[in-house]
């Protein structure tokens, strides 16, 4: 069974850094893209970017380029989403999903940024 | 960027009704389109990929059609558990883009 398990909820202050994770199991992790999707509370889904664990090739949405970093450690089947300076506007649920077509989804990680 | 325009943005229907949601792409995307259901408080779940292929385990009352720029998701007989928000997604070109969502409620 394919599973994507994300790290737990985070509460941070503006300006702090943060890395959240997404661990895949039940399939060949290096062979499938992992995408990240943002959902601001009460709003729609926004595609942020995607990484191919096999060679770490990465593509970002222009809206998120330079705002976040997507990375992967394929030896432990884990993808990451990183911020170096959080803003209150980063408060959202972040989902990881497998494949270009977002076949299977993680449970989501709620990130709250508040002073 | 390819813009995905969904309609309607919300709809209310009765149990047993046939429901149709439309997604229009700003340029041709062949059949590189998926439909996703998000029940309240849950992660999204894919229902359809390649415009018309039903995801394994998804009830057969869901179906998708279309290619190029016009796509449709149909629920043949609405059930109470179908409430939530539905999104289309194009994966033909970067950046990958979602429609704005259609909120479905039961009358």
Backbone of each chain as ProteinMPNN parsed JSONL, in Angstrom:
{"seq_chain_A": "XXXXXXXXXXXXXXXXXXXXXXXXXXXXXXXXXXXXXXXXXXXXXXXXXXXXXXXXXXXXXXXXXXXXXXXXXXXXXXXXXXXXXXXXXXXXXXXXXXXXXXXXXXXXXXXXXXX", "coords_chain_A": {"N_chain_A": [[0.85, -1.199, 0.0], [0.595, 2.16, -0.936], [1.922, 4.829, 0.888], [2.107, 8.098, 2.208], [3.596, 9.834, 4.65], [3.441, 12.594, 6.638], [5.282, 15.071, 8.537], [4.59, 16.431, 11.839], [2.282, 19.012, 13.095], [3.276, 22.468, 13.199], [4.242, 25.35, 15.051], [5.339, 28.536, 14.626], [7.383, 31.53, 14.819], [7.347, 34.68, 13.048], [9.989, 35.075, 10.693], [11.471, 32.923, 11.558], [13.068, 29.772, 10.727], [12.116, 26.747, 9.024], [11.627, 23.271, 8.443], [9.673, 20.858, 6.906], [8.561, 17.444, 6.537], [8.105, 14.546, 4.369], [7.459, 11.274, 4.146], [7.766, 8.526, 2.086], [6.338, 5.287, 1.366], [5.868, 1.831, 0.394], [6.178, 1.802, -2.335], [8.371, 2.347, -5.217], [10.369, 4.686, -4.256], [12.392, 6.419, -5.481], [11.449, 6.638, -8.088], [9.197, 8.162, -8.606], [7.796, 11.39, -8.941], [7.585, 13.838, -6.327], [5.278, 16.074, -5.173], [4.453, 19.343, -3.806], [1.812, 20.991, -2.132], [-0.042, 23.855, -1.297], [-2.498, 24.927, 1.055], [-4.221, 27.512, 2.096], [-6.093, 28.321, 5.001], [-9.528, 27.777, 4.466], [-9.347, 28.305, 1.767], [-8.441, 27.549, -1.707], [-6.552, 24.943, -3.442], [-3.057, 25.154, -4.042], [-0.463, 24.647, -6.267], [2.878, 24.125, -5.494], [5.448, 23.152, -6.153], [7.781, 20.621, -7.35], [9.657, 17.554, -7.06], [12.001, 15.208, -8.337], [12.922, 12.303, -6.979], [14.873, 10.511, -7.949], [16.908, 11.893, -9.351], [16.963, 14.323, -8.16], [15.912, 16.445, -9.613], [14.182, 19.503, -9.904], [11.234, 21.505, -9.959], [9.62, 24.635, -9.73], [6.653, 26.481, -8.907], [6.181, 29.75, -10.245], [5.103, 31.436, -8.33], [6.093, 30.551, -5.939], [8.789, 30.231, -6.211], [11.976, 30.848, -4.93], [10.891, 31.417, -2.491], [10.551, 29.13, -1.014], [12.286, 25.984, -0.43], [12.643, 22.923, -2.007], [13.588, 19.648, -1.319], [15.263, 16.416, -1.21], [15.932, 13.275, 0.36], [16.863, 10.459, -0.763], [17.798, 8.102, 0.268], [16.456, 7.633, 2.587], [13.891, 7.737, 1.808], [12.498, 10.224, 1.823], [11.053, 13.413, 1.386], [11.419, 17.002, 1.484], [10.257, 20.23, 2.588], [11.19, 23.507, 2.821], [11.643, 26.542, 4.646], [13.348, 29.64, 4.979], [12.848, 31.997, 6.215], [10.13, 32.576, 7.763], [6.822, 33.901, 7.145], [3.827, 35.52, 8.301], [1.918, 35.087, 6.393], [2.515, 32.59, 5.464], [1.101, 30.784, 6.871], [-0.715, 27.889, 6.768], [-2.044, 24.756, 5.491], [0.066, 22.224, 4.414], [0.513, 19.947, 1.864], [1.996, 16.905, 0.743], [2.348, 15.021, -2.274], [2.253, 12.149, -4.413], [3.729, 11.7, -7.587], [3.419, 13.215, -10.901], [0.776, 13.684, -11.517], [-0.336, 13.799, -9.036], [-1.102, 11.436, -7.527], [-1.399, 10.066, -5.021], [-1.835, 11.179, -1.666], [-0.305, 12.844, 1.153], [-1.141, 13.283, 4.672], [-1.169, 15.894, 5.345], [0.354, 18.856, 6.726], [-0.017, 21.175, 9.198], [1.0, 24.444, 9.325], [1.589, 27.082, 11.401], [2.147, 30.465, 11.632], [2.94, 32.913, 13.76], [3.236, 35.832, 15.726]], "CA_chain_A": [[0.0, 0.0, 0.0], [1.335, 3.415, -0.988], [1.659, 5.756, 1.985], [2.928, 9.291, 2.387], [3.385, 10.267, 6.029], [4.054, 13.906, 6.827], [5.634, 15.46, 9.891], [3.489, 17.002, 12.606], [1.987, 20.441, 13.055], [4.329, 23.369, 13.677], [3.911, 26.738, 15.38], [6.594, 29.284, 14.515], [7.312, 32.992, 14.799], [7.85, 35.27, 11.795], [11.433, 35.148, 10.576], [12.105, 31.652, 11.89], [13.194, 28.792, 9.666], [11.335, 25.532, 9.247], [11.631, 22.201, 7.451], [8.699, 19.792, 7.132], [8.974, 16.271, 5.779], [7.114, 13.658, 3.756], [8.139, 9.984, 3.97], [7.026, 7.607, 1.238], [6.543, 3.853, 1.529], [4.96, 0.997, -0.389], [6.437, 1.938, -3.767], [9.749, 2.698, -5.502], [10.424, 6.124, -3.978], [13.166, 7.219, -6.452], [10.87, 6.608, -9.437], [7.989, 8.984, -8.701], [7.865, 12.759, -8.471], [6.864, 14.237, -5.12], [4.876, 17.472, -5.27], [3.971, 20.018, -2.603], [0.609, 21.791, -2.388], [-0.43, 24.69, -0.156], [-3.906, 25.286, 1.212], [-4.508, 28.507, 3.123], [-7.391, 27.965, 5.593], [-10.713, 28.269, 3.785], [-9.063, 28.619, 0.362], [-8.224, 26.44, -2.608], [-5.258, 24.266, -3.512], [-2.044, 25.831, -4.861], [0.702, 23.811, -6.544], [4.078, 24.875, -5.14], [6.63, 22.668, -6.844], [7.869, 19.173, -7.447], [11.026, 17.054, -7.123], [12.146, 13.818, -8.738], [13.944, 11.772, -6.067], [15.927, 9.775, -8.636], [18.043, 12.757, -9.682], [16.72, 15.593, -7.454], [15.42, 17.503, -10.496], [13.163, 20.253, -9.181], [10.538, 22.586, -10.642], [8.832, 25.447, -8.805], [5.717, 27.478, -9.406], [6.736, 31.102, -10.107], [4.585, 32.061, -7.106], [6.834, 30.05, -4.774], [10.228, 30.242, -6.506], [12.706, 31.776, -4.077], [10.24, 31.531, -1.183], [10.736, 27.842, -0.351], [13.221, 25.057, -1.058], [12.221, 21.524, -1.997], [14.743, 18.769, -1.393], [14.936, 15.012, -0.987], [16.965, 12.338, 0.779], [16.25, 9.226, -1.253], [18.224, 6.947, 1.063], [15.468, 7.411, 3.647], [12.567, 7.891, 1.183], [11.891, 11.412, 2.431], [11.134, 14.718, 0.735], [11.364, 18.1, 2.44], [9.87, 21.577, 2.181], [11.962, 24.321, 3.767], [11.584, 27.999, 4.635], [14.454, 30.233, 5.739], [12.336, 33.15, 6.961], [8.678, 32.449, 7.659], [5.961, 35.074, 7.268], [2.479, 35.155, 8.75], [1.166, 34.624, 5.221], [2.833, 31.179, 5.195], [0.177, 29.959, 7.648], [-1.468, 27.064, 5.815], [-1.792, 23.316, 5.499], [0.931, 21.827, 3.304], [0.373, 18.542, 1.5], [2.831, 16.311, -0.285], [1.598, 14.075, -3.099], [3.123, 11.353, -5.27], [3.485, 11.694, -9.022], [3.062, 14.469, -11.567], [-0.679, 13.822, -11.446], [-0.721, 13.821, -7.619], [-1.881, 10.207, -7.38], [-1.644, 9.749, -3.616], [-1.543, 12.365, -0.857], [-0.065, 12.774, 2.575], [-2.257, 13.734, 5.519], [-1.088, 17.342, 5.519], [1.043, 19.438, 7.882], [-0.46, 22.538, 9.477], [2.041, 25.371, 9.758], [1.035, 28.341, 11.913], [3.189, 31.464, 11.851], [2.301, 33.997, 14.507], [4.079, 36.428, 16.757]], "C_chain_A": [[0.89, 1.255, 0.0], [0.939, 4.29, 0.2], [2.632, 6.919, 1.917], [2.6, 9.82, 3.775], [4.171, 11.548, 6.27], [4.341, 14.166, 8.301], [4.495, 16.259, 10.524], [3.377, 18.52, 12.507], [3.097, 21.257, 13.71], [3.731, 24.736, 13.996], [5.229, 27.5, 15.439], [6.318, 30.778, 14.575], [7.819, 33.512, 13.456], [9.364, 35.391, 11.839], [12.152, 33.849, 10.888], [12.195, 30.759, 10.649], [12.434, 27.526, 10.044], [11.568, 24.56, 8.103], [10.571, 21.187, 7.84], [9.021, 18.64, 6.183], [7.8, 15.428, 5.318], [7.826, 12.344, 3.456], [7.25, 9.036, 3.183], [7.345, 6.157, 1.541], [5.559, 3.106, 0.65], [5.132, 1.107, -1.885], [7.911, 2.298, -3.95], [9.919, 4.213, -5.399], [11.212, 6.906, -5.029], [12.454, 7.424, -7.788], [9.644, 7.497, -9.63], [8.268, 10.4, -8.184], [7.127, 12.893, -7.138], [6.56, 15.733, -5.255], [4.429, 18.007, -3.92], [2.846, 20.971, -2.984], [0.272, 22.568, -1.126], [-1.939, 24.903, -0.153], [-4.047, 26.235, 2.398], [-5.893, 28.196, 3.688], [-8.56, 28.612, 4.87], [-10.537, 28.56, 2.31], [-8.782, 27.357, -0.445], [-6.809, 25.872, -2.544], [-4.321, 25.011, -4.46], [-0.843, 24.901, -5.027], [1.963, 24.632, -6.337], [5.292, 24.466, -5.967], [6.723, 21.165, -6.722], [9.336, 18.759, -7.551], [11.008, 15.588, -7.544], [13.258, 13.201, -7.914], [15.106, 11.068, -6.776], [17.151, 10.608, -8.947], [17.941, 14.135, -9.04], [16.333, 16.743, -8.389], [14.211, 18.163, -9.841], [12.54, 21.32, -10.077], [9.666, 23.3, -9.623], [7.768, 26.236, -9.576], [6.378, 28.855, -9.275], [6.29, 31.781, -8.813], [5.391, 31.676, -5.871], [8.345, 29.998, -4.989], [10.922, 31.273, -5.63], [12.11, 31.928, -2.685], [10.425, 30.264, -0.347], [11.797, 27.038, -1.102], [12.687, 23.653, -0.892], [13.465, 20.671, -2.165], [14.312, 17.34, -1.081], [16.149, 14.278, -0.46], [16.45, 10.955, 0.417], [16.669, 8.008, -0.452], [17.254, 6.626, 2.193], [14.048, 7.73, 3.138], [11.813, 9.12, 1.673], [12.139, 12.665, 1.594], [10.894, 15.811, 1.777], [10.882, 19.377, 1.767], [10.424, 22.52, 3.255], [11.714, 25.804, 3.544], [12.768, 28.532, 5.436], [13.996, 31.453, 6.533], [10.826, 33.194, 6.819], [7.984, 33.8, 7.808], [4.59, 34.6, 7.766], [1.651, 34.596, 7.593], [1.511, 33.196, 4.812], [1.949, 30.232, 6.008], [-0.754, 29.212, 6.7], [-1.292, 25.598, 6.18], [-0.976, 23.014, 4.251], [0.803, 20.322, 3.1], [1.506, 18.131, 0.564], [1.975, 15.293, -1.038], [2.554, 13.399, -4.073], [2.736, 11.505, -6.734], [3.147, 13.059, -9.585], [1.568, 14.744, -11.445], [-1.204, 13.7, -10.023], [-1.63, 12.64, -7.281], [-2.326, 9.948, -5.953], [-1.123, 10.902, -2.774], [-1.164, 12.01, 0.571], [-1.238, 13.369, 3.348], [-2.263, 15.246, 5.749], [-0.334, 17.725, 6.788], [0.56, 20.869, 8.045], [0.717, 23.347, 10.003], [1.366, 26.679, 10.159], [2.188, 29.28, 12.224], [2.539, 32.67, 12.513], [3.255, 34.52, 15.558], [3.411, 36.327, 18.135]], "O_chain_A": [[1.803, 1.392, 0.815], [-0.247, 4.467, 0.479], [3.814, 6.753, 1.613], [1.464, 10.208, 4.047], [5.393, 11.585, 6.126], [3.733, 13.567, 9.189], [3.568, 16.7, 9.844], [4.226, 19.204, 11.935], [3.762, 20.804, 14.64], [2.834, 25.215, 13.302], [6.124, 27.152, 16.209], [5.186, 31.23, 14.407], [8.631, 32.857, 12.802], [9.95, 35.752, 12.86], [13.317, 33.683, 10.525], [11.492, 30.967, 9.66], [12.15, 27.271, 11.214], [11.693, 24.961, 6.946], [10.56, 20.702, 8.972], [9.671, 18.833, 5.155], [6.674, 15.566, 5.796], [8.709, 12.304, 2.599], [6.111, 8.775, 3.572], [8.467, 5.823, 1.922], [4.551, 3.66, 0.212], [4.323, 0.566, -2.64], [8.623, 2.529, -2.973], [9.641, 4.936, -6.355], [10.755, 7.97, -5.447], [12.835, 8.314, -8.549], [9.11, 7.566, -10.737], [8.889, 10.584, -7.137], [6.177, 12.163, -6.859], [7.466, 16.549, -5.428], [4.077, 17.251, -3.015], [2.906, 21.661, -4.002], [0.295, 22.022, -0.023], [-2.57, 25.039, -1.201], [-4.0, 25.816, 3.555], [-6.791, 27.839, 2.925], [-8.592, 29.828, 4.679], [-11.475, 29.015, 1.657], [-8.875, 26.242, 0.069], [-5.993, 26.267, -1.712], [-4.727, 25.445, -5.538], [-0.277, 24.426, -4.043], [2.115, 25.703, -6.924], [6.063, 25.31, -6.422], [5.888, 20.515, -6.094], [10.162, 19.512, -8.064], [10.12, 14.828, -7.159], [14.426, 13.532, -8.117], [16.216, 11.036, -6.246], [18.283, 10.138, -8.836], [18.742, 15.02, -9.341], [16.42, 17.905, -7.993], [13.335, 17.491, -9.297], [13.238, 21.962, -10.862], [9.05, 22.67, -8.763], [7.96, 26.603, -10.735], [7.07, 29.105, -8.288], [7.016, 32.608, -8.263], [5.375, 32.391, -4.869], [9.097, 29.748, -4.047], [10.513, 32.433, -5.585], [12.741, 32.501, -1.797], [10.453, 30.323, 0.882], [12.16, 27.354, -2.235], [12.323, 23.235, 0.207], [14.295, 20.929, -3.037], [13.159, 17.083, -0.736], [17.281, 14.625, -0.799], [15.699, 10.344, 1.178], [15.984, 6.985, -0.478], [17.222, 5.504, 2.699], [13.132, 7.962, 3.926], [10.607, 9.052, 1.911], [13.258, 12.94, 1.159], [10.258, 15.583, 2.806], [11.064, 19.584, 0.567], [10.157, 22.348, 4.444], [11.592, 26.266, 2.409], [13.149, 27.948, 6.451], [14.702, 31.893, 7.44], [10.3, 33.777, 5.871], [8.471, 34.706, 8.484], [4.251, 33.422, 7.658], [0.79, 33.739, 7.792], [0.877, 32.642, 3.914], [2.037, 29.014, 5.852], [-1.489, 29.825, 5.926], [-0.5, 25.246, 7.054], [-1.292, 23.493, 3.162], [0.964, 19.534, 4.032], [1.925, 18.904, -0.297], [0.999, 14.77, -0.499], [3.539, 13.996, -4.506], [1.556, 11.445, -7.081], [2.662, 13.942, -8.878], [1.147, 15.89, -11.29], [-2.405, 13.515, -9.827], [-2.757, 12.81, -6.818], [-3.493, 9.645, -5.705], [-0.114, 11.525, -3.104], [-1.632, 11.017, 1.128], [-2.193, 13.884, 2.766], [-3.226, 15.805, 6.275], [-0.378, 17.013, 7.791], [0.708, 21.685, 7.136], [1.346, 22.982, 10.996], [0.664, 27.301, 9.361], [3.094, 28.936, 12.983], [1.705, 33.354, 11.92], [3.984, 33.761, 16.197], [3.977, 36.779, 19.13]]}, "seq_chain_B": "XXXXXXXXXXXXXXXXXXXXXXXXXXXXXXXXXXXXXXXXXXXXXXXXXXXXXXXXXXXXXXXXXXXXXXXXXXXXXXXXXXXXXXXXXXXXXXXXXXXXXXXXXXX", "coords_chain_B": {"N_chain_B": [[1.498, 30.644, -18.023], [-0.827, 27.941, -17.662], [-4.199, 28.495, -17.344], [-6.804, 27.309, -15.322], [-10.197, 27.086, -15.381], [-12.91, 26.625, -13.438], [-16.345, 25.658, -13.278], [-19.644, 25.242, -11.867], [-18.779, 27.635, -9.216], [-19.878, 26.946, -6.848], [-22.388, 24.582, -5.811], [-25.621, 23.27, -5.132], [-27.324, 20.325, -4.534], [-29.695, 17.608, -4.7], [-29.859, 14.427, -3.004], [-29.313, 11.687, -5.116], [-29.456, 13.16, -7.443], [-28.12, 14.037, -10.684], [-24.958, 15.349, -11.184], [-22.889, 17.842, -12.568], [-19.695, 19.093, -13.21], [-17.586, 21.507, -14.617], [-14.481, 22.097, -16.275], [-12.302, 24.343, -17.734], [-9.507, 24.757, -19.797], [-6.939, 27.173, -20.443], [-5.371, 26.79, -22.626], [-4.68, 24.106, -24.945], [-4.468, 20.907, -23.401], [-4.236, 18.29, -23.987], [-5.097, 15.19, -22.716], [-4.281, 15.554, -20.134], [-5.3, 15.723, -17.371], [-6.646, 15.8, -14.093], [-9.11, 14.95, -11.586], [-10.091, 15.875, -8.324], [-11.234, 15.172, -5.048], [-12.123, 16.809, -2.098], [-13.068, 16.145, 0.963], [-14.675, 17.704, 3.797], [-12.27, 18.884, 6.095], [-10.388, 16.978, 5.429], [-7.599, 15.431, 3.63], [-7.034, 16.028, 0.126], [-8.23, 13.777, -2.456], [-7.557, 11.75, -5.22], [-9.796, 11.292, -7.909], [-10.12, 10.844, -10.649], [-7.966, 10.357, -13.426], [-5.942, 11.205, -16.294], [-8.016, 12.434, -17.632], [-10.317, 10.751, -17.959], [-10.034, 8.302, -16.705], [-10.902, 6.176, -14.157], [-9.902, 6.297, -10.832], [-8.576, 3.577, -8.98], [-10.791, 1.948, -6.761], [-12.538, 4.058, -6.496], [-15.945, 5.006, -6.5], [-18.202, 3.937, -9.113], [-20.076, 5.812, -9.859], [-18.851, 8.162, -10.352], [-17.498, 9.904, -13.089], [-15.375, 10.96, -15.797], [-14.794, 13.197, -18.543], [-13.715, 14.509, -21.749], [-11.247, 16.439, -23.586], [-8.341, 18.254, -24.667], [-9.347, 21.364, -24.265], [-11.707, 21.424, -22.805], [-13.371, 19.957, -20.113], [-15.126, 17.555, -18.112], [-16.546, 16.593, -15.034], [-18.664, 14.155, -13.803], [-21.166, 13.208, -11.539], [-23.183, 10.565, -11.214], [-25.326, 9.856, -9.587], [-25.975, 11.525, -6.899], [-24.585, 11.163, -3.679], [-24.784, 11.31, -0.043], [-22.205, 11.29, 1.081], [-20.678, 12.54, -0.772], [-20.333, 15.21, -0.405], [-18.349, 18.186, -0.355], [-15.382, 19.73, -1.663], [-14.457, 20.049, -5.031], [-11.769, 19.723, -7.282], [-10.11, 20.479, -10.338], [-7.083, 19.589, -12.082], [-4.351, 20.444, -14.058], [-1.71, 18.736, -15.614], [-0.125, 18.983, -17.758], [1.783, 20.878, -18.422], [4.41, 22.873, -16.97], [4.009, 25.805, -14.875], [2.301, 23.322, -12.969], [-1.207, 23.425, -12.541], [-4.118, 24.174, -10.581], [-7.72, 24.177, -10.802], [-10.08, 26.58, -9.442], [-11.807, 25.394, -7.71], [-14.877, 23.702, -6.8], [-17.537, 23.956, -4.744], [-19.56, 21.601, -3.276], [-22.729, 20.948, -2.063], [-25.331, 19.324, -0.178], [-28.782, 19.535, -0.812]], "CA_chain_B": [[0.89, 29.589, -17.225], [-2.141, 27.477, -18.105], [-5.242, 28.821, -16.371], [-7.898, 26.338, -15.268], [-11.398, 27.769, -14.915], [-13.955, 25.674, -13.072], [-17.695, 26.164, -13.038], [-19.807, 26.476, -11.101], [-17.906, 27.715, -8.039], [-20.594, 26.182, -5.824], [-23.689, 24.091, -6.233], [-26.412, 22.545, -4.164], [-28.134, 19.337, -5.251], [-30.357, 16.618, -3.839], [-29.41, 13.033, -3.11], [-29.836, 11.034, -6.305], [-29.328, 14.019, -8.616], [-26.931, 13.992, -11.54], [-24.213, 16.594, -10.982], [-21.821, 18.035, -13.556], [-18.741, 20.185, -12.974], [-16.804, 21.732, -15.841], [-13.175, 22.74, -16.163], [-11.812, 24.802, -19.042], [-8.09, 25.139, -19.811], [-6.678, 28.343, -21.291], [-4.788, 26.264, -23.857], [-4.871, 22.667, -25.011], [-3.661, 20.098, -22.49], [-4.506, 16.888, -24.372], [-5.955, 14.64, -21.658], [-3.463, 15.582, -18.92], [-6.164, 16.361, -16.38], [-7.168, 14.987, -13.008], [-10.153, 15.494, -10.713], [-9.797, 15.572, -6.926], [-12.301, 15.444, -4.086], [-11.666, 17.106, -0.752], [-14.125, 16.176, 1.974], [-14.337, 18.679, 4.84], [-11.262, 18.524, 7.083], [-9.563, 15.853, 4.973], [-6.698, 15.656, 2.508], [-7.634, 15.718, -1.176], [-8.118, 12.405, -2.951], [-7.774, 11.756, -6.674], [-10.914, 10.49, -8.396], [-9.998, 10.604, -12.089], [-6.755, 10.843, -14.072], [-5.986, 11.145, -17.766], [-9.321, 12.997, -17.991], [-11.484, 9.864, -17.927], [-9.721, 7.015, -16.076], [-11.331, 6.16, -12.759], [-8.923, 5.804, -9.859], [-8.979, 2.328, -8.338], [-11.498, 2.11, -5.486], [-13.506, 5.166, -6.555], [-17.249, 4.493, -6.975], [-18.443, 4.096, -10.555], [-20.962, 6.946, -10.145], [-18.0, 9.251, -10.811], [-16.916, 9.725, -14.412], [-14.782, 12.153, -16.379], [-14.724, 13.206, -20.002], [-13.139, 15.699, -22.364], [-9.84, 16.504, -23.989], [-8.021, 19.569, -25.234], [-9.576, 22.481, -23.35], [-12.98, 21.31, -22.082], [-13.427, 18.726, -19.346], [-16.308, 17.447, -17.268], [-16.696, 15.557, -14.008], [-20.076, 13.866, -13.573], [-21.601, 12.266, -10.508], [-24.439, 10.124, -11.838], [-26.376, 9.834, -8.574], [-25.308, 12.143, -5.769], [-24.731, 10.525, -2.368], [-24.445, 12.248, 1.043], [-20.758, 11.317, 1.333], [-19.999, 13.262, -1.856], [-20.174, 16.629, -0.103], [-16.98, 18.637, -0.254], [-14.942, 20.601, -2.74], [-13.856, 19.321, -6.144], [-10.774, 20.505, -8.019], [-9.4, 19.912, -11.48], [-5.643, 19.858, -12.088], [-3.688, 20.105, -15.317], [-0.295, 18.382, -15.44], [0.464, 18.962, -19.1], [2.915, 21.778, -18.522], [4.735, 23.605, -15.754], [3.655, 25.224, -13.589], [1.06, 22.565, -12.82], [-2.185, 24.375, -12.002], [-5.44, 23.727, -10.163], [-8.887, 25.046, -10.877], [-10.321, 27.276, -8.178], [-12.625, 24.549, -6.845], [-16.338, 23.746, -6.823], [-18.057, 23.478, -3.461], [-20.787, 20.842, -3.484], [-23.481, 20.665, -0.844], [-26.589, 18.593, -0.359], [-29.983, 20.326, -0.48]], "C_chain_B": [[-0.457, 29.19, -17.825], [-3.155, 27.755, -17.008], [-6.347, 27.773, -16.476], [-9.109, 27.007, -14.642], [-12.496, 26.742, -14.679], [-15.294, 26.371, -12.959], [-18.644, 25.011, -12.742], [-18.822, 26.517, -9.939], [-18.562, 27.025, -6.845], [-21.898, 25.677, -6.403], [-24.32, 23.277, -5.125], [-27.33, 21.593, -4.92], [-28.707, 18.331, -4.261], [-29.733, 15.236, -4.024], [-30.11, 12.372, -4.297], [-29.731, 11.86, -7.566], [-28.066, 13.68, -9.411], [-26.269, 15.357, -11.446], [-23.079, 16.659, -11.995], [-21.007, 19.256, -13.195], [-17.851, 20.275, -14.205], [-15.495, 22.437, -15.529], [-12.708, 23.102, -17.572], [-10.37, 25.248, -18.905], [-7.868, 26.289, -20.78], [-5.932, 27.984, -22.574], [-4.909, 24.743, -23.816], [-3.913, 21.895, -24.108], [-3.814, 18.606, -22.785], [-5.474, 16.293, -23.36], [-5.218, 14.606, -20.323], [-4.191, 16.311, -17.802], [-6.631, 15.356, -15.346], [-8.267, 15.728, -12.266], [-9.928, 14.979, -9.293], [-10.995, 15.985, -6.073], [-11.662, 15.755, -2.746], [-12.889, 17.185, 0.161], [-13.702, 17.114, 3.088], [-13.352, 18.136, 5.868], [-10.322, 17.402, 6.68], [-8.584, 16.292, 3.885], [-7.439, 15.368, 1.202], [-7.357, 14.264, -1.569], [-8.389, 12.446, -4.458], [-8.906, 10.805, -7.048], [-10.676, 9.966, -9.812], [-8.619, 11.077, -12.532], [-6.849, 10.589, -15.563], [-7.39, 11.473, -18.277], [-10.507, 12.066, -17.777], [-11.234, 8.521, -17.256], [-10.04, 7.069, -14.591], [-10.228, 5.576, -11.874], [-9.467, 4.533, -9.22], [-9.656, 2.609, -6.994], [-12.518, 3.234, -5.465], [-14.83, 4.638, -7.122], [-17.52, 4.836, -8.435], [-19.438, 5.202, -10.876], [-20.17, 8.185, -10.581], [-17.469, 8.917, -12.207], [-16.37, 11.05, -14.916], [-14.756, 12.045, -17.885], [-14.056, 14.491, -20.462], [-11.703, 15.507, -22.793], [-9.606, 17.878, -24.602], [-8.204, 20.68, -24.22], [-10.833, 22.355, -22.5], [-13.103, 19.944, -21.421], [-14.633, 18.749, -18.412], [-16.142, 16.312, -16.276], [-18.188, 15.392, -13.767], [-20.229, 12.893, -12.427], [-23.001, 11.838, -10.925], [-25.61, 10.127, -10.858], [-25.759, 10.277, -7.252], [-25.625, 11.419, -4.463], [-24.296, 11.499, -1.267], [-22.945, 12.369, 1.28], [-19.974, 12.068, 0.245], [-19.828, 14.753, -1.555], [-18.695, 16.972, 0.082], [-16.672, 19.566, -1.411], [-14.192, 19.768, -3.772], [-12.931, 20.247, -6.922], [-10.334, 19.745, -9.27], [-7.939, 20.346, -11.408], [-5.106, 19.507, -13.462], [-2.222, 19.811, -15.024], [0.393, 18.246, -16.793], [1.718, 19.79, -19.191], [3.154, 22.434, -17.179], [4.427, 25.093, -15.944], [2.343, 24.443, -13.661], [0.055, 23.475, -12.115], [-3.515, 23.701, -11.685], [-6.511, 24.689, -10.652], [-9.164, 25.619, -9.497], [-11.228, 26.497, -7.229], [-14.116, 24.761, -7.035], [-16.838, 23.137, -5.518], [-19.424, 22.846, -3.684], [-21.459, 20.566, -2.145], [-24.774, 19.95, -1.195], [-27.747, 19.494, 0.04], [-30.748, 19.688, 0.653]], "O_chain_B": [[-1.142, 30.017, -18.427], [-2.991, 27.304, -15.874], [-6.769, 27.401, -17.571], [-9.052, 27.448, -13.494], [-12.951, 26.076, -15.608], [-15.364, 27.542, -12.587], [-18.483, 23.921, -13.291], [-18.107, 25.545, -9.7], [-17.872, 26.57, -5.933], [-22.446, 26.248, -7.346], [-23.635, 22.677, -4.296], [-28.034, 22.006, -5.842], [-28.246, 18.227, -3.124], [-29.16, 14.929, -5.069], [-31.325, 12.479, -4.462], [-29.897, 11.326, -8.663], [-27.099, 13.123, -8.891], [-26.92, 16.389, -11.604], [-22.396, 15.666, -12.249], [-21.553, 20.322, -12.911], [-17.421, 19.264, -14.759], [-15.421, 23.272, -14.627], [-12.72, 22.269, -18.478], [-10.037, 26.023, -18.008], [-8.528, 26.372, -21.816], [-5.871, 28.789, -23.504], [-5.207, 24.167, -22.77], [-2.717, 22.182, -24.053], [-3.549, 17.766, -21.926], [-6.562, 16.833, -23.16], [-5.484, 13.748, -19.48], [-3.761, 17.37, -17.344], [-6.968, 14.217, -15.669], [-8.352, 16.955, -12.306], [-9.617, 13.806, -9.085], [-11.663, 16.986, -6.331], [-10.759, 15.043, -2.306], [-13.642, 18.158, 0.134], [-12.508, 17.311, 3.311], [-13.564, 17.068, 6.441], [-9.54, 16.924, 7.502], [-8.717, 17.367, 3.3], [-8.365, 14.557, 1.176], [-6.415, 13.626, -1.099], [-9.332, 13.095, -4.911], [-8.97, 9.671, -6.573], [-10.982, 8.817, -10.131], [-8.147, 12.108, -12.054], [-7.719, 9.856, -16.033], [-7.879, 10.866, -19.23], [-11.598, 12.531, -17.446], [-12.128, 7.675, -17.234], [-9.511, 7.907, -13.86], [-9.699, 4.498, -12.144], [-10.663, 4.422, -8.952], [-9.162, 3.403, -6.193], [-13.287, 3.351, -4.511], [-14.833, 3.905, -8.111], [-17.116, 5.891, -8.925], [-19.639, 5.514, -12.05], [-20.74, 9.138, -11.112], [-17.046, 7.791, -12.469], [-16.833, 12.12, -14.521], [-14.704, 10.949, -18.443], [-13.856, 15.427, -19.687], [-11.038, 14.544, -22.412], [-10.544, 18.57, -25.0], [-7.319, 20.92, -23.398], [-11.002, 23.122, -21.552], [-12.96, 18.909, -22.072], [-15.095, 19.807, -17.984], [-15.671, 15.226, -16.613], [-18.898, 16.374, -13.55], [-19.525, 11.887, -12.345], [-23.91, 12.666, -10.983], [-26.751, 10.372, -11.25], [-25.099, 9.492, -6.57], [-26.78, 11.104, -4.177], [-23.521, 12.418, -1.531], [-22.463, 13.443, 1.643], [-18.755, 12.21, 0.338], [-19.243, 15.481, -2.356], [-17.908, 16.176, 0.594], [-17.569, 20.114, -2.051], [-13.395, 18.895, -3.427], [-13.264, 21.402, -7.187], [-10.204, 18.521, -9.253], [-7.601, 21.337, -10.76], [-5.363, 18.42, -13.98], [-1.571, 20.542, -14.278], [1.358, 17.498, -16.95], [2.629, 19.457, -19.949], [2.247, 22.547, -16.354], [4.565, 25.605, -17.055], [1.397, 24.858, -14.331], [0.419, 24.212, -11.199], [-3.975, 22.806, -12.394], [-6.243, 25.868, -10.885], [-8.565, 25.202, -8.506], [-11.402, 26.89, -6.075], [-14.564, 25.853, -7.384], [-16.597, 21.965, -5.227], [-20.333, 23.483, -4.216], [-20.849, 20.026, -1.222], [-25.239, 19.968, -2.335], [-27.713, 20.139, 1.088], [-31.783, 20.209, 1.069]]}, "name": "protein", "num_of_chains": 2, "seq": "XXXXXXXXXXXXXXXXXXXXXXXXXXXXXXXXXXXXXXXXXXXXXXXXXXXXXXXXXXXXXXXXXXXXXXXXXXXXXXXXXXXXXXXXXXXXXXXXXXXXXXXXXXXXXXXXXXXXXXXXXXXXXXXXXXXXXXXXXXXXXXXXXXXXXXXXXXXXXXXXXXXXXXXXXXXXXXXXXXXXXXXXXXXXXXXXXXXXXXXXXXXXXXXXXXXXXXXXXXXXXX"}
